[in-house]
Amino acid sequence: MTCQSKNKCRAGPGPPALCARPKQACSGAAMEWHRRPPAPGRDAFGTLGAMPSRQHPPAVRGTLTPSGDESVETSFAEVVGLIEQARQRAYQAVNTELVGLYWEIGRYISAKLEAAVWGEGVVDRLAEHLARTLPGQRGFTRRNLFRMRQFYEVYRGDEKVTPLVSQLPWTHNLIILSQSKRPEEREFYLRMAVHERWSKRELERQMRLAAFEKAVLAPARVSPAVTQLHGPAAADLFKDAYALEFLDLPADHTEADLHRGLLAQLRTFLIELGRDFCFVSSQFPLQVGGRDFALDLLFFHRGLNCLVAIELKVERFEPEHLGKLNFYLEALDRDVRKPHENPAIGVLLCASKDNEVVEYALSRTLSPALVAQYQTQLPDKQLLAAKLHEFYGLNTSAQDT
């Protein structure tokens, strides 16, 4: 019989003094051996005659038990966390100062050019002067100086946007400034980049995916229960379409292919879902009555304080799909949800959908649910841009009338 621990407790073949673990860590028979003294006239092995007792080696100051070692490791992790937080604050402080500097340089150049005190040729001379005077400083080329001027002139006087620009790195600001065509688009990407903490790569991806156009033209379609139970802003945390181009799925992919791909690219999928989504489980087991069921994907949303169930469909949305999702939501709320959590939300992620069918299906459902489409290819940005132009043109005409 052996101890149920990594350190071998030689409770059977050796003397009990060799167990380096606490008695509580040993199996039942070994614990009895620890607890039971040897019979009179016999040694610890049950044989006649006395044997010299073997004592535990003296404790060495500074050594740790396994449980103590785990506690110290936790403390080490906390120290690392403090260092990382301080590093992030320092990075943010430096970034704020840098963007503020570029803003002030842009303001200065703009004022000189607008007052006709300088011509554009003076900016060339300024760039040369800075290169000579500050040889170790980069980023003050003629091109960048004019970018600073543009940066200032685009955002000056915009009280909603100005506080956002200092929260993003200069590279993020340049991407948004150069690729956005409308003030609403710039504001959208500024807010999303700050809230979602997009990296440069993710920001570029979202702009390629036309996230702004899709958000304006096709907001998420949710059941009335979503906003009734979680507030009007809850619908803004979901999308009408999720881009899964990073999975490289074939045209004839199966549900298993989609499921497996999402798990393999879980980090990227979490970024696509949104900042406050946390992964809980795949094929989450639910037992109702005497039957077993499995939910495709289960997440938790920290902002909404609720579970989010995702069911995958590699086909067109059909109204009967909602029945199964509603059943899963009821099981989650009855058997899984914690007392302090809000009711679970369900997401049907389908290969395609008819928006009118979705609207009819969701209007009468009592469960907080939504139907979304997943896209395996990049959207046609020119088509979306044309639709967006038409959308804003119609809105402008309506306001004029």
N, C-alpha and C positions, 0 to 999 in steps of 0.2 A: 504494500500500500504506500502511496506517495502523497506528498503535499501538493495541493492544487495551486502551485505558484511557479514562477520562473526559476527561483532558487530551489534546488532539489532538497526536500526534507527527507532525510534518510531515516524515516520512522520505522521501516521494516528491517532492512539488513544492517543498520548501524545504530549506535547509541543515540538516544534522543537529544543529547547535548549538541549534536552537530546541526540541528535545525537553526538556521539563521533568520528565520521568519518568525513573527509573533505566533503564538499558539493558535490564535483565531484564524490564521491563514491556512491551517492544515485541514486535511480531510477528517471525517468523523473518527475513524479508528486511530489515526495519529493523535487527535486531540485527547482521546481516552488514554493513550500511552503517556502523554504529557501530564495528564491530570492524575493518573493512578500510580502510587509509589510501588517499588518492587516488594515482593513478598519477603518476610523475615528470612534471613539466611541466604537469600539469593540476590544476585546482582540485577542490574537493569535488564539483562537479557534473559533472566529466569534461570541462570545456571548457578550451581553451588560455588561458594567461595567469593571473596571480595575482589573486586577489580578496582584499580585506581580510577577515581572519578576524573572526567575530563571537563575542565571548566571552560566557559565561554571566554574568548580572548578579551582583554580589557578594552573598553570602548575608547576609540580614538577621537579626540576632540576635533570637531569640525566635520565629521562624517555625517551622512544623511541616510535616514531610512528611505525606502522607495516612496512612501507617502510624502515624507518631507521633501524628497527630491522633486516630486511633482509640484508641490507647493512653491518651491523656489523657482522652478521653471515658469510657473504662472507669474511670479513676481518679475522674473526677467522679461517676460513678454509685455508686462505692463510698462516696464522701463522703456522697452523698444517702442511701444505705442506713444509714450510721452515724447520721445525723440522725434518720431515721425510727425506727430502733431506740431511740434515746434518747427520742424523743417518746413512743413506745409505753410504754417503761418508766416515764416520768414520769406518763403517763395512768393506768397501772396502779397506781402508788404513790398517786396522788390518789384513785383509786376505792377502793383498799383502806382508806385513811384515812377516806373518807366513809362507807363501809359500816360500818366499825368505830365511827364516831361514832354512826350511827343505831342500832347494836346497843346501845351504852352508854346512849343516851337511852331506848331501849325497855326496857332492864333497869332503869333508874332509875325510870321511870314504873310499870313492873310491880310493883316492890318497894313503892312508895308505895301503890298501889291495893290490893295483896294484904294489906298491913299495916293497911289502913283508915286510913292517915294522910291520904290524899287521897281525895276523891270525884271523880267524873268531871268535875264542874264546875270543879275546880282545873285540869284539863288545858286547859279553855277559857281560863282566866286566864293559864296559862303561854304559850299560843299568842299571846295579846294582848301579854303582857309581852315576848316575843321579837320580835314585830313592832315594838314601840316601841324596844326596846333595840338591836336589830340591823336597822335599816330596809333595809339593802341585801341582807340574807340572805333567800333564798326557800326554800320547802319545809318550813317549820315551822308549817304550819297545824294546826288541831285534828285534821283528818282524817289528815294525815300523821303526827302524833304518835301517834295510835292505831294507825296502820300499823306504826310502829316498835315499839310495844309488842307487836303481834301477831307481827311478825317475830322478836322475841326469844323470845316464849313458844312459838312453833311449833318453833324449831330448838334451843332450849337443851337441853343434855344429850345431843344427838345428835352423837356424835363422828365419825360417818361423813360427815355433811352439813355440819357447821359450817365446816370448812376450805374448802368449795366456795363458800359464799355470798360470801366476800370476793373471790373471783376474777371475779365477775360484776358488771356495773353495777347500780345500784339499780333501774333500770327493769326489767331482766331479773328481778330478785328479786321485784318486785311482781307481774309477770305470772304467774310460776310460783306465787307464794303465793296469788293470787286465783283462778286457774283450775284448780289441781290439787285433787283431792278426796281423795286417799290419800297417806300418807307415801311409799309406793313410787313413786307418780307424781311427787311433788316431787323425790325423789332421782334418778329417771330423767332428768327434764328438766334438773336442775342439772348432772348429769354430762355429758350430751350437749351442753349449751350450752357448757360449759367445754372439752370435748374437741374439738368441731367448730367452736368459735369462732363460734357462730351470732350473727348480728346480731339486733336487736330484731324486725325484720320476719320473718326466717327462723324465729325462735323462735315467733312468733305463727302462722306458717304451719304449722309442725310440730305445734303443739297443735290447730289446726283439722283437720289430717290424722289426728289421733288416733294419733300415732306411738307413744305408750306402750301403748295398747290393742293395736295391731297387733303390737308387739314381744312382748307377753306372750301374746297369743292365737295368733299365727301367726309363730313364729320361722322364720328362713331354713331351707329344706330343701336340704341339701348332700349330696353323695356322700361315702362314708366316706374316700375319698382326700384330700378337702380337709383334714380334721382330722389324718389320718395324716401328710401331707406338710408341713402348715403349722401344726399345733398346734391344740388344742381351741378356743382363742380366735378362730381364723380365721372360724368360722361367724358370730360376732357382728358381723363387719365387713360382712356382707351382709344384705339384707332379703328377706322373702318377697314383698313388693309394693313397687313404686316409684311414687310419685305424680308423674304427668306432666300434671297439670291445667293447668299454665302453658303448654302447647302449644296449647290451644284446638282440638284436633283434631275434625273432624266424625265422626259415628258410622260412616260408611262410608269411613274413611281407609284409604289403602294403605300398604304398607311404605315406599315412597318418601316419602310424606307424613311418616311417623313419623321416618324417617332425616333428612330435610331439617329437620324441626322441632327435633330434638335438636341438630343442628349449629348452627342459628340461635340456640338457647337453651343453648349449651354451658355457660356459666358456671353457670346455674341447675341444669342437669343434674348438673354436678360437685358442687354443694352437696348435691343429693339423694343422690348416690352416697356421699359421705363425704369427709372432710377429706384423706385421703392418696391419693386417686385423681388421677392426672395423665393428661391426654389425649395420645395418641401419634399416632393416624392414623384416618382414615375410609377405608373400602374398601381396607384394607391388603392389598397384593398378596402372594400366596403361590404359589410355583411348585413343583409336585411332578411329577416325571417330565417329560413334555412338555406338561403342562396348566397353565393359569393359573387361580387362584382369588382371590376377594376376600373378606376378612373385614369384616363390617359396621363394627364399631368396636373399636379397640384402645386400652387404657389401661395404665397402670403403677401399681401400688400400692406406695408407699414403705415402709409398715410391713411388708408381707409380702415385699417385694423380689421381685416377680414381675409378669409381664405378665398382664393380665386381658382376655380376649376376650369381646365381647358380640355375640351374634347376635340379630337382631330377627325376631319372628314376629307378624303381625297376626291370628293365628288361635289356636285352642285348641292347647295343647301335645299333641304326639303323640310316642310313644316313639322313632320313627325320627329325630326332630330331633336327638337326642343323638348319633347316629352321625356326622352331619356336624360337630357341634361337637367331638367327640373327634378327628376327622381334623384339624381346624384346630389343636387343642392339640398334637397330635403334630408337625405341621409347624412350629409356633412353637418347640417345645422342641428340635427337631433343627437348625433353620436360622436361628432368630432369637435365641433366648435366649443371654445372655452367660454365661460360665463361673461368675461369682459370683452369678448370679440363681437363684431357686428355680423349680420347674416352674410353668408358666402355669396359670391358673384360667379356666374358661369359664362364662359366664352366658347362659342362654337367657331372653330377655325376651319373654314371650308375652302375648297379649291376655287369655287365660284359661287355667285349668288345673284338673284334677281332682287333688286332693292325694294320693289313693290311687294313681292312675296314676303320679304323680311319684315317690312312694315306691318303687313296684315298679321303675320305670325306673332310679332312681339306685342302688338297693341292689347291683346287680351291675356297674355301670360301674367301670372301673379308673381313669378320668380324674378329676382334681379339678374337679368341675362342680356347678352348681346351676341350678334352674329357678325363675324369679321371674315375677311377673305385673306388668304396668304398668296403672295406673289413670288414666283421663282425667277422672274426676269425683271430687269430695270424698266421702269415705265417710259413711255414716249413723252419726253419733257416738252417738245414742241407742241404736241397736242394739248397737254395740260396747260401750257402757257397761253395757248389760244383760248381755251375754255376760261382760264382765269381772267384774261383780258375782257372776254365777253361778260363774265360775272361782274366785274367792277364797272364795265360800261353800263350794264343794266341797272346796277345800284345807283350809279351817278344820275342816270336818266330819271329813276324813280324819285330821287331826292330833289331834282330840279322841278319835277312836276308837283 
